[in-house]
Amino acid sequence: MAAAAVNLFWIPLGAGGHSVRFNGRVYEAVAAARQRRGRLDLYHAALVVELDGDRYAIEVAPSWDADEEARGVVATGAVGSRLLGRWRLFRYEVRCWRDGCIPDLAEAVGGAQPLSDDPAAARRLLASTCRVPTPAWGRDELRAGDMWNSNSVAAWLIAEAGLAAARIEPPAGGRAPGWRAGLIASHSVAETTVLRPGFAVS
């Protein structure tokens, strides 16, 4: 049987970047005030899939330059507005990067969170990266009550792989904006399988 592993990482928002961390805190402070609740830590999700001896880093990041093939870019989308997305400065990219690296992966809270060791699930997830939706980043174009971002992409991919994305939660005391949008966008979320014993995610 082929060796496989699907791992989820919860990386604190702004790890390694002071401006992103500050903006995230401002965003959460406003959101908490509107919802009349306490402030929570913000996380963004990244995935690492191992299959047949190969390792694939799956993440969403700013679009650096035109050399997309070198970093496994499978899709791009606009940030804030589809109109602004004409310029690379306002575009994000989805990477399925063979032997690629994810910045700040070492800072993930709790380390790798195993989701599955099923080769079929790993193949489904990898194949789904080529058809991931790309709504405008930071907008709720899907009317999901949640904005689209990197967490949306992770949730969508996990659900499309047939895993129980709706049962996944970020570390205690934190939240992952955008997760709900990814679940709603997935056609298979209503049919997600229950994770097998030994692969708890909450």
DAKA-V509013 format. One line per field, one symbol per residue. ss: DSSP state (2 for helix, 1 for strand, 0 for the rest). Layout:
# DAKA-V509013
ss: ???
This chain:
# DAKA-V509013
ss: 0001111111110000022222222222222222200000111111111110011111111100000022201111111000022202221111111100000022200000111100222222222222200000100000000000022222222222000022200000011000222222200022200000000000
